Amino acid sequence: KRAAFSSTNFENILIWETEPDIPPGTAFDVQYKQYGEKSWLNKPECQSITQPFCNLTRETENFTEHYYARVRA
């Protein structure tokens, strides 16, 4: 819940909160897309991860564009 980009020193990290009662080892999948695009793209390095963050800097490096990201547990 509450997935949001945290941008510091030109790095764009997607962070999200988890429920307090989430089972240990719960895996997350991250997808992103540029504003106006129809299809979501998987971030390969952020599939089946257990930490609540994902580095999307390379995928969002054009600072004049708008991006969306989503997480699925």
Order of alpha helices (4+ residues) and beta strands (2+ residues): beta-beta-beta-beta-beta-beta
